[in-house]
Amino acid sequence: MSIPDGPGAFFTGIGDALYASVIEAGRWRFYLDGLVNTLIMAAIAAMVGVFIGLVLAVLKVSRQNLSPVKPKGLRGRAGRLFILLGGRFANLYTTVIRGTPVLVQLIILYFGVFGFAPREYSIFIAGFCFGVNSGAYVCEIIRAGIQSVDRGQTEAGRSLGLSSAATMRLIVLPQAAKNILPTIFNEFITLLKETSIAGYIALDDLTRSGEVIRSRVWTVTPLVVVGLIYLALVILLTWLQTLLERRLGASDRRL
């Protein structure tokens, strides 16, 4: 029996490698389980990151816009002190988190802070850890978006009798959200890919699933499959971003 050569042999080799890496022994289930774990971690991290980033960004902006005139009442003084301390904490948080590697933070939080937690909660803990990291970057994104809104919008809200919190929530943040939408989606895409290091804490995410299969078939084809899955997810997120931007742009034109 002769061994085929030329382009036919090349494509035959690719087909055999894909069959061994995906179909044989039901290995596609490894990819599916890893993909589900990756999406769960990314979703948790995105929610935690947005929450942390929003709170820290508001504290930072409030501290920067704090009036130099000290209030006389106890409640006003307490609020001023909270904003001052909160703004300093926000600055410290973003400096420390952005200045240290996400892998180091993941290992410290997972094995140090949450080392007592049962194994079945690992995926939620990992998602929270990634969210803690993402929160520092989301904070700066939202802060820049808030500061991009014309100050006259805030003054108009206050002149209508709205409180500072109501003005921020009803007028400033909705406008800032439109400005930061592309950057926020880019952060989500980065966050999705960052979860690929979850294998360092023995979590069966998508990348670790590919590594397990690679150790059995002895080719890099499983990692190529993993890369293609990540690429498909990024393309999907980019499409959703474009669709949302078009809808927001259409609503602005109607106004």
C-alpha positions as a Python dict, from the first residue, in 0.01 Angstrom:
ca = {
    (1, 'M'): (0, 0, 0),
    (2, 'S'): (151, 331, -104),
    (3, 'I'): (157, 632, 125),
    (4, 'P'): (-22, 932, -29),
    (5, 'D'): (176, 1246, -73),
    (6, 'G'): (113, 1600, -190),
    (7, 'P'): (-185, 1822, -90),
    (8, 'G'): (-410, 1522, -41),
    (9, 'A'): (-181, 1383, 227),
    (10, 'F'): (-169, 1724, 395),
    (11, 'F'): (-547, 1753, 425),
    (12, 'T'): (-575, 1390, 523),
    (13, 'G'): (-332, 1455, 807),
    (14, 'I'): (-535, 1754, 923),
    (15, 'G'): (-854, 1550, 914),
    (16, 'D'): (-698, 1269, 1116),
    (17, 'A'): (-561, 1515, 1373),
    (18, 'L'): (-898, 1686, 1409),
    (19, 'Y'): (-1077, 1354, 1441),
    (20, 'A'): (-836, 1238, 1713),
    (21, 'S'): (-855, 1574, 1894),
    (22, 'V'): (-1229, 1635, 1879),
    (23, 'I'): (-1436, 1330, 1781),
    (24, 'E'): (-1245, 1025, 1903),
    (25, 'A'): (-1344, 903, 2251),
    (26, 'G'): (-1598, 1184, 2276),
    (27, 'R'): (-1327, 1441, 2341),
    (28, 'W'): (-1554, 1720, 2222),
    (29, 'R'): (-1717, 1698, 2566),
    (30, 'F'): (-1392, 1825, 2721),
    (31, 'Y'): (-1411, 2136, 2504),
    (32, 'L'): (-1779, 2186, 2584),
    (33, 'D'): (-1729, 2153, 2959),
    (34, 'G'): (-1429, 2384, 2946),
    (35, 'L'): (-1621, 2639, 2738),
    (36, 'V'): (-1909, 2641, 2986),
    (37, 'N'): (-1669, 2696, 3277),
    (38, 'T'): (-1493, 2973, 3088),
    (39, 'L'): (-1818, 3153, 3009),
    (40, 'I'): (-1937, 3123, 3370),
    (41, 'M'): (-1609, 3267, 3500),
    (42, 'A'): (-1615, 3548, 3244),
    (43, 'A'): (-1978, 3637, 3324),
    (44, 'I'): (-1913, 3648, 3699),
    (45, 'A'): (-1595, 3848, 3647),
    (46, 'A'): (-1773, 4096, 3419),
    (47, 'M'): (-2050, 4161, 3673),
    (48, 'V'): (-1807, 4194, 3963),
    (49, 'G'): (-1574, 4412, 3758),
    (50, 'V'): (-1850, 4651, 3648),
    (51, 'F'): (-1984, 4681, 4004),
    (52, 'I'): (-1640, 4749, 4154),
    (53, 'G'): (-1541, 4979, 3871),
    (54, 'L'): (-1861, 5183, 3892),
    (55, 'V'): (-1834, 5234, 4269),
    (56, 'L'): (-1466, 5326, 4254),
    (57, 'A'): (-1514, 5558, 3957),
    (58, 'V'): (-1794, 5750, 4130),
    (59, 'L'): (-1577, 5783, 4442),
    (60, 'K'): (-1285, 5912, 4238),
    (61, 'V'): (-1493, 6167, 4049),
    (62, 'S'): (-1674, 6276, 4366),
    (63, 'R'): (-1342, 6333, 4540),
    (64, 'Q'): (-1210, 6535, 4247),
    (65, 'N'): (-1526, 6749, 4239),
    (66, 'L'): (-1546, 6790, 4616),
    (67, 'S'): (-1613, 7149, 4718),
    (68, 'P'): (-1332, 7316, 4917),
    (69, 'V'): (-1595, 7462, 5151),
    (70, 'K'): (-1640, 7231, 5450),
    (71, 'P'): (-2002, 7161, 5547),
    (72, 'K'): (-2117, 7255, 5898),
    (73, 'G'): (-2361, 6975, 5977),
    (74, 'L'): (-2257, 6637, 6114),
    (75, 'R'): (-2414, 6456, 5821),
    (76, 'G'): (-2236, 6677, 5569),
    (77, 'R'): (-1902, 6628, 5742),
    (78, 'A'): (-1949, 6253, 5753),
    (79, 'G'): (-2031, 6249, 5383),
    (80, 'R'): (-1727, 6458, 5300),
    (81, 'L'): (-1502, 6229, 5504),
    (82, 'F'): (-1649, 5923, 5331),
    (83, 'I'): (-1580, 6070, 4988),
    (84, 'L'): (-1223, 6166, 5082),
    (85, 'L'): (-1140, 5823, 5225),
    (86, 'G'): (-1326, 5643, 4947),
    (87, 'G'): (-1141, 5838, 4680),
    (88, 'R'): (-805, 5757, 4837),
    (89, 'F'): (-898, 5390, 4862),
    (90, 'A'): (-1001, 5392, 4495),
    (91, 'N'): (-665, 5540, 4396),
    (92, 'L'): (-478, 5282, 4605),
    (93, 'Y'): (-690, 4997, 4467),
    (94, 'T'): (-633, 5084, 4102),
    (95, 'T'): (-260, 5138, 4161),
    (96, 'V'): (-207, 4803, 4332),
    (97, 'I'): (-428, 4596, 4101),
    (98, 'R'): (-297, 4745, 3778),
    (99, 'G'): (61, 4727, 3904),
    (100, 'T'): (65, 4351, 3979),
    (101, 'P'): (17, 4053, 3743),
    (102, 'V'): (-330, 3902, 3727),
    (103, 'L'): (-183, 3553, 3773),
    (104, 'V'): (-23, 3654, 4102),
    (105, 'Q'): (-351, 3808, 4220),
    (106, 'L'): (-541, 3494, 4121),
    (107, 'I'): (-309, 3263, 4315),
    (108, 'I'): (-303, 3487, 4624),
    (109, 'L'): (-681, 3531, 4636),
    (110, 'Y'): (-765, 3171, 4548),
    (111, 'F'): (-520, 2990, 4776),
    (112, 'G'): (-475, 3261, 5038),
    (113, 'V'): (-797, 3451, 5093),
    (114, 'F'): (-1039, 3177, 4979),
    (115, 'G'): (-826, 2874, 5058),
    (116, 'F'): (-1087, 2748, 5304),
    (117, 'A'): (-1366, 2732, 5044),
    (118, 'P'): (-1491, 2393, 4917),
    (119, 'R'): (-1368, 2277, 4578),
    (120, 'E'): (-1713, 2295, 4418),
    (121, 'Y'): (-1710, 2674, 4455),
    (122, 'S'): (-1380, 2711, 4271),
    (123, 'I'): (-1528, 2845, 3950),
    (124, 'F'): (-1721, 3118, 4132),
    (125, 'I'): (-1417, 3215, 4337),
    (126, 'A'): (-1205, 3231, 4024),
    (127, 'G'): (-1466, 3449, 3854),
    (128, 'F'): (-1464, 3682, 4153),
    (129, 'C'): (-1084, 3699, 4146),
    (130, 'F'): (-1084, 3795, 3778),
    (131, 'G'): (-1355, 4051, 3854),
    (132, 'V'): (-1138, 4210, 4124),
    (133, 'N'): (-867, 4258, 3863),
    (134, 'S'): (-1104, 4384, 3596),
    (135, 'G'): (-1264, 4633, 3838),
    (136, 'A'): (-949, 4846, 3844),
    (137, 'Y'): (-952, 4885, 3466),
    (138, 'V'): (-1328, 4935, 3444),
    (139, 'C'): (-1294, 5205, 3710),
    (140, 'E'): (-1062, 5410, 3490),
    (141, 'I'): (-1283, 5352, 3185),
    (142, 'I'): (-1597, 5472, 3365),
    (143, 'R'): (-1412, 5762, 3528),
    (144, 'A'): (-1296, 5883, 3186),
    (145, 'G'): (-1649, 5841, 3052),
    (146, 'I'): (-1798, 6046, 3336),
    (147, 'Q'): (-1545, 6322, 3287),
    (148, 'S'): (-1619, 6327, 2912),
    (149, 'V'): (-1974, 6443, 2984),
    (150, 'D'): (-2005, 6820, 2968),
    (151, 'R'): (-2009, 6975, 3314),
    (152, 'G'): (-2310, 7180, 3212),
    (153, 'Q'): (-2517, 6859, 3225),
    (154, 'T'): (-2443, 6826, 3596),
    (155, 'E'): (-2517, 7192, 3660),
    (156, 'A'): (-2847, 7159, 3470),
    (157, 'G'): (-2949, 6864, 3683),
    (158, 'R'): (-2868, 7045, 4005),
    (159, 'S'): (-3058, 7352, 3887),
    (160, 'L'): (-3365, 7131, 3843),
    (161, 'G'): (-3345, 7036, 4209),
    (162, 'L'): (-3183, 6694, 4171),
    (163, 'S'): (-2933, 6578, 4429),
    (164, 'S'): (-2574, 6498, 4334),
    (165, 'A'): (-2649, 6125, 4342),
    (166, 'A'): (-2965, 6161, 4132),
    (167, 'T'): (-2785, 6383, 3880),
    (168, 'M'): (-2508, 6126, 3847),
    (169, 'R'): (-2751, 5834, 3812),
    (170, 'L'): (-3012, 5992, 3582),
    (171, 'I'): (-2811, 6233, 3368),
    (172, 'V'): (-2434, 6175, 3374),
    (173, 'L'): (-2402, 5795, 3381),
    (174, 'P'): (-2642, 5726, 3088),
    (175, 'Q'): (-2444, 5966, 2869),
    (176, 'A'): (-2111, 5828, 2990),
    (177, 'A'): (-2227, 5473, 2910),
    (178, 'K'): (-2256, 5558, 2540),
    (179, 'N'): (-1908, 5710, 2537),
    (180, 'I'): (-1738, 5414, 2701),
    (181, 'L'): (-1926, 5132, 2526),
    (182, 'P'): (-1644, 5034, 2281),
    (183, 'T'): (-1381, 5042, 2554),
    (184, 'I'): (-1597, 4839, 2792),
    (185, 'F'): (-1648, 4571, 2528),
    (186, 'N'): (-1272, 4562, 2466),
    (187, 'E'): (-1223, 4506, 2840),
    (188, 'F'): (-1475, 4221, 2833),
    (189, 'I'): (-1289, 4062, 2542),
    (190, 'T'): (-961, 4092, 2731),
    (191, 'L'): (-1127, 3951, 3041),
    (192, 'L'): (-1257, 3650, 2847),
    (193, 'K'): (-908, 3568, 2725),
    (194, 'E'): (-751, 3628, 3066),
    (195, 'T'): (-957, 3344, 3212),
    (196, 'S'): (-732, 3108, 3015),
    (197, 'I'): (-485, 3117, 3307),
    (198, 'A'): (-739, 2953, 3538),
    (199, 'G'): (-561, 2625, 3474),
    (200, 'Y'): (-289, 2739, 3714),
    (201, 'I'): (-535, 2678, 3997),
    (202, 'A'): (-641, 2343, 3845),
    (203, 'L'): (-970, 2470, 3705),
    (204, 'D'): (-1092, 2289, 3395),
    (205, 'D'): (-1146, 2591, 3174),
    (206, 'L'): (-1131, 2582, 2794),
    (207, 'T'): (-753, 2613, 2771),
    (208, 'R'): (-686, 2347, 3034),
    (209, 'S'): (-926, 2112, 2855),
    (210, 'G'): (-723, 2158, 2539),
    (211, 'E'): (-404, 2087, 2734),
    (212, 'V'): (-552, 1764, 2874),
    (213, 'I'): (-644, 1645, 2526),
    (214, 'R'): (-302, 1748, 2388),
    (215, 'S'): (-135, 1528, 2648),
    (216, 'R'): (-330, 1230, 2508),
    (217, 'V'): (-300, 1285, 2133),
    (218, 'W'): (51, 1437, 2137),
    (219, 'T'): (-23, 1712, 1885),
    (220, 'V'): (-92, 2084, 1911),
    (221, 'T'): (-422, 2042, 1726),
    (222, 'P'): (-631, 2063, 2047),
    (223, 'L'): (-480, 2402, 2126),
    (224, 'V'): (-554, 2516, 1771),
    (225, 'V'): (-916, 2413, 1830),
    (226, 'V'): (-915, 2607, 2157),
    (227, 'G'): (-777, 2913, 1979),
    (228, 'L'): (-1050, 2892, 1715),
    (229, 'I'): (-1319, 2873, 1985),
    (230, 'Y'): (-1179, 3185, 2154),
    (231, 'L'): (-1166, 3357, 1816),
    (232, 'A'): (-1531, 3272, 1751),
    (233, 'L'): (-1629, 3414, 2092),
    (234, 'V'): (-1439, 3737, 2025),
    (235, 'I'): (-1602, 3773, 1682),
    (236, 'L'): (-1943, 3723, 1844),
    (237, 'L'): (-1873, 3988, 2109),
    (238, 'T'): (-1746, 4229, 1844),
    (239, 'W'): (-2063, 4173, 1640),
    (240, 'L'): (-2278, 4241, 1946),
    (241, 'Q'): (-2080, 4557, 2015),
    (242, 'T'): (-2132, 4682, 1659),
    (243, 'L'): (-2502, 4600, 1674),
    (244, 'L'): (-2547, 4783, 2004),
    (245, 'E'): (-2356, 5087, 1880),
    (246, 'R'): (-2577, 5105, 1571),
    (247, 'R'): (-2893, 5090, 1779),
    (248, 'L'): (-2767, 5360, 2015),
    (249, 'G'): (-2663, 5572, 1718),
    (250, 'A'): (-3007, 5532, 1561),
    (251, 'S'): (-3178, 5635, 1884),
    (252, 'D'): (-2957, 5945, 1904),
    (253, 'R'): (-3048, 6043, 1548),
    (254, 'R'): (-3418, 6012, 1627),
    (255, 'L'): (-3365, 6257, 1910),
}
